[in-house]
Amino acid sequence: MREQDKNKIVAEPEKSESNTLYMVSRLEFIRLKLQRGDKKIIAEKLNVHPEWVSQVIRGIGVSEPVLEEAERIIRERLAEEEE
């Protein structure tokens, strides 16, 4: 480890192949399970533009809150289907 690296205050997350694969499969799952109108619901709830939500879900943009909200909507829908 270089001396410069030891003095870093903020640690950067490591980009590994497994993280990349997880992100791809996570996005694929969200894309497959979202229904028509869900992107608009996510955008309104988070107070962001629907195009931003669309870009995040296509993997162009990065926003953890958008992905978490999409997963929440999917979880709720799956729970309702089970009942």
Stockholm file with secondary structure:
# STOCKHOLM 1.0

chainA/1-83         MREQDKNKIVAEPEKSESNTLYMVSRLEFIRLKLQRGDKKIIAEKLNVHPEWVSQVIRGIGVSEPVLEEAERIIRERLAEEEE
#=GR chainA/1-83 SS CCHHHHTCSSCCCCCCHHHHHHHHHHHHHHHHHCCTTHHHHHHHHHTCCHHHHHHHHHTSSCCHHHHHHHHHHHHHHHHHHHC
#=GC SS_cons        CCHHHHTCSSCCCCCCHHHHHHHHHHHHHHHHHCCTTHHHHHHHHHTCCHHHHHHHHHTSSCCHHHHHHHHHHHHHHHHHHHC
//
